[in-house]
Amino acid sequence: MSEAMVSDTKQIFISLQDEGTIVLRPTQGLWVRDELYEVLPTSNYDPEDEHWEFPPGSIVRCEIVEHNGEKILVAKELAYKTEPPENMANDNCHY
């Protein structure tokens, strides 16, 4: 991962599905623009073991929420699956 890419990543949290309770998986998100992040996989990501609400490669809208007394960035909705629509691309975006 390049130094520029590392500086544009933040820890984000993704909801896990089929857990029976609320579970948030921490991972890295690559900043795209505004509140949009590309979900990056964890080093041991296994889609057969955990069902992420938004799988790696998804572009998600994140918002800051308070969770267990801490403010964290949580993925709230899918912005688009892989490549963004052409009218959203700009020189500052990383895809």
ZALOFI-435776 format. One line per 8 residues: number of its first residue (from 1); their letters; for each residue x, y, z of N, C-alpha, C. Coordinates in nm, 3 decimals, m for minus. Atoms other than C-alpha are relative to their C-alpha. Example, Ala and Ser with C-alpha at 12.3 -4.5 7.8 and 13.67 -1.06 7.14 Angstrom:
<sites>
1> AS> 0.089:m0.119:0.000:1.230:m0.450:0.780:0.090:0.120:0.000; m0.082:m0.119:m0.006:1.367:m0.106:0.714:m0.077:0.109:0.073 $
</sites>
This chain:
<sites>
1> MSEAMVSD> 0.085:m0.117:0.000:0.000:0.000:0.000:0.089:0.123:0.000; m0.083:m0.119:0.009:0.145:0.338:m0.099:m0.024:0.091:0.120; 0.013:m0.092:m0.112:0.205:0.612:0.156:m0.123:0.088:m0.016; 0.119:m0.082:0.024:m0.065:0.828:m0.008:m0.126:m0.078:0.032; 0.118:0.083:m0.026:m0.312:0.539:0.014:m0.020:m0.020:0.150; 0.010:0.018:m0.145:m0.233:0.479:0.383:m0.056:0.125:0.066; 0.048:m0.124:m0.063:m0.293:0.846:0.467:m0.147:0.026:m0.031; 0.141:m0.018:0.036:m0.635:0.827:0.297:m0.089:m0.110:0.054 $
9> TKQIFISL> 0.082:0.105:m0.058:m0.753:0.527:0.498:m0.034:0.034:0.145; 0.044:m0.016:m0.138:m0.949:0.530:0.821:m0.064:m0.129:0.045; 0.071:0.115:m0.051:m1.087:0.267:1.047:m0.150:0.027:m0.012; 0.146:m0.007:0.010:m1.452:0.206:0.963:m0.055:m0.132:0.053; 0.064:0.119:m0.055:m1.699:m0.046:1.101:m0.114:m0.043:m0.091; 0.101:0.061:0.086:m1.920:m0.281:0.900:m0.085:m0.093:0.085; 0.089:0.093:m0.071:m2.226:m0.460:1.040:0.015:m0.140:m0.056; 0.000:0.139:0.042:m2.210:m0.837:1.032:m0.144:m0.050:0.000 $
17> QDEGTIVL> 0.134:0.055:0.015:m2.521:m1.021:0.918:m0.005:m0.140:0.063; 0.022:0.137:m0.048:m2.666:m1.343:1.065:0.074:m0.032:0.129; m0.072:0.023:m0.125:m2.503:m1.299:1.407:m0.094:m0.015:0.119; 0.095:0.010:m0.110:m2.818:m1.286:1.622:0.005:0.118:0.095; m0.013:m0.121:m0.079:m2.702:m0.960:1.781:0.077:0.101:m0.085; m0.074:m0.101:0.077:m2.544:m0.634:1.664:0.149:m0.024:0.017; m0.146:0.018:0.000:m2.181:m0.698:1.568:0.057:0.092:m0.106; m0.068:m0.089:0.092:m1.957:m0.437:1.408:0.143:m0.048:m0.020 $
25> RPTQGLWV> m0.135:0.045:0.034:m1.641:m0.553:1.229:0.086:0.119:m0.036; m0.090:m0.108:0.040:m1.354:m0.301:1.225:0.081:m0.043:m0.123; m0.084:0.021:0.117:m1.173:m0.273:0.893:0.050:0.136:m0.045; m0.047:m0.127:0.054:m1.004:m0.004:0.685:m0.091:0.043:m0.113; 0.075:m0.058:0.111:m1.188:0.226:0.449:0.088:0.101:m0.070; m0.077:m0.094:0.081:m1.018:0.413:0.167:m0.090:0.118:m0.033; 0.082:m0.118:0.021:m1.151:0.769:0.157:m0.014:0.028:m0.148; 0.030:m0.032:0.140:m1.318:0.850:m0.176:m0.026:0.150:m0.011 $
33> RDELYEVL> 0.031:m0.144:m0.009:m1.475:1.191:m0.106:m0.112:0.017:0.102; 0.105:m0.030:m0.098:m1.701:1.356:0.149:m0.006:m0.112:0.104; 0.014:0.108:m0.099:m1.838:1.074:0.369:0.003:m0.138:m0.066; m0.005:0.126:0.073:m1.775:0.801:0.108:0.135:m0.068:0.016; m0.121:0.081:m0.018:m1.524:0.520:0.167:m0.015:m0.130:m0.079; m0.003:0.132:0.059:m1.424:0.209:m0.024:0.036:m0.099:0.110; m0.024:0.101:m0.104:m1.444:m0.093:0.208:0.119:m0.086:m0.042; m0.117:0.085:0.024:m1.109:m0.274:0.230:m0.012:m0.125:0.088 $
41> PTSNYDPE> 0.011:0.122:m0.080:m1.083:m0.635:0.350:0.101:0.000:0.115; m0.098:0.026:m0.105:m0.916:m0.733:0.675:0.097:m0.105:m0.054; m0.099:0.098:0.048:m0.607:m0.954:0.639:m0.054:m0.143:0.002; 0.056:0.135:m0.009:m0.812:m1.259:0.737:m0.146:m0.007:m0.045; 0.139:m0.005:0.048:m1.137:m1.170:0.555:m0.038:m0.132:m0.066; 0.051:0.125:0.057:m1.338:m1.485:0.476:m0.151:0.014:m0.015; 0.144:m0.020:0.019:m1.681:m1.430:0.318:m0.083:m0.122:0.035; 0.072:0.121:m0.042:m1.774:m1.789:0.407:m0.021:m0.001:0.151 $
49> DEHWEFPP> 0.006:m0.001:m0.145:m1.713:m1.719:0.777:m0.082:0.117:0.055; 0.072:m0.119:m0.044:m1.850:m1.364:0.816:m0.074:0.060:m0.119; 0.081:m0.062:0.104:m2.128:m1.203:0.615:m0.010:0.150:0.029; m0.001:m0.145:m0.018:m2.048:m0.833:0.596:m0.119:0.062:m0.071; 0.109:m0.071:0.065:m2.338:m0.601:0.521:0.046:0.062:m0.131; m0.060:m0.059:0.121:m2.109:m0.428:0.268:0.135:m0.068:m0.021; m0.125:0.072:0.021:m1.835:m0.653:0.125:0.112:0.090:m0.050; m0.113:m0.077:0.053:m1.486:m0.531:0.035:m0.024:0.038:m0.146 $
57> GSIVRCEI> 0.021:m0.052:0.134:m1.490:m0.319:m0.278:m0.122:0.090:m0.010; 0.118:m0.086:m0.001:m1.821:m0.155:m0.190:0.039:0.142:0.036; m0.015:m0.140:m0.038:m1.835:0.223:m0.174:m0.119:0.033:0.090; 0.104:m0.020:m0.099:m2.029:0.317:0.137:0.002:0.143:0.055; 0.011:m0.127:m0.071:m2.155:0.630:0.309:0.014:m0.031:0.148; m0.023:0.024:m0.143:m2.023:0.641:0.664:m0.045:0.122:0.080; 0.030:m0.110:m0.091:m2.134:0.845:0.959:0.058:m0.033:0.137; m0.055:0.015:m0.134:m1.990:0.903:1.303:m0.116:m0.031:0.095 $
65> VEHNGEKI> 0.100:0.036:m0.101:m2.191:0.728:1.575:0.072:m0.029:0.131; m0.056:0.036:m0.130:m2.137:0.676:1.945:m0.033:m0.147:0.027; 0.014:0.144:m0.024:m2.082:0.308:2.027:0.085:m0.036:0.121; m0.071:0.034:m0.124:m1.989:0.190:2.378:0.085:0.116:0.051; m0.068:m0.118:m0.052:m1.890:0.546:2.473:0.109:0.055:m0.090; m0.103:m0.043:0.094:m1.664:0.589:2.169:m0.066:0.049:m0.127; 0.049:m0.045:0.130:m1.719:0.783:1.846:0.074:m0.078:m0.108; m0.058:0.083:0.106:m1.664:0.555:1.546:m0.069:0.029:m0.133 $
73> LVAKELAY> 0.056:m0.015:0.134:m1.721:0.568:1.169:m0.066:m0.131:m0.040; 0.075:0.121:0.034:m1.992:0.320:1.071:m0.057:0.013:m0.141; 0.058:0.004:0.134:m2.090:0.224:0.716:m0.151:m0.011:0.014; 0.145:m0.005:m0.016:m2.459:0.311:0.686:m0.078:m0.038:m0.123; 0.072:0.036:0.123:m2.554:0.267:0.322:0.096:m0.015:m0.116; m0.078:0.023:0.121:m2.422:0.149:m0.010:m0.015:0.119:m0.092; 0.005:m0.111:0.097:m2.329:0.436:m0.241:0.001:m0.059:m0.141; m0.004:0.076:0.124:m2.234:0.207:m0.531:0.095:m0.116:0.019 $
81> KTEPPENM> m0.070:0.126:m0.023:m2.085:m0.138:m0.572:0.147:m0.001:m0.037; m0.142:0.006:0.037:m1.759:m0.107:m0.765:0.044:0.137:m0.047; m0.040:m0.130:0.053:m1.677:0.182:m0.994:m0.115:0.100:0.016; 0.105:m0.101:m0.014:m1.865:0.507:m0.927:m0.049:0.043:m0.137; 0.046:m0.057:0.126:m2.079:0.664:m1.197:0.099:0.105:m0.047; m0.100:m0.091:0.057:m1.865:0.874:m1.431:m0.015:0.142:0.052; 0.019:m0.138:m0.044:m2.020:1.200:m1.314:0.044:0.023:0.144; m0.048:m0.016:m0.138:m1.894:1.133:m0.957:0.153:m0.002:0.006 $
89> ANDNCHY> m0.147:0.011:m0.002:m1.529:1.075:m1.055:0.061:0.139:m0.005; m0.079:m0.123:0.009:m1.277:1.352:m0.995:0.144:m0.034:0.030; m0.143:0.027:m0.015:m0.902:1.387:m0.971:0.043:m0.036:0.140; m0.037:0.029:m0.138:m0.902:1.353:m0.592:m0.048:m0.136:0.049; 0.055:0.129:m0.040:m1.077:1.015:m0.586:0.100:m0.112:m0.023; m0.085:0.118:0.013:m0.898:0.684:m0.539:m0.091:m0.119:m0.022; 0.083:0.117:0.027:m1.054:0.377:m0.697:0.088:m0.116:m0.014 $
</sites>
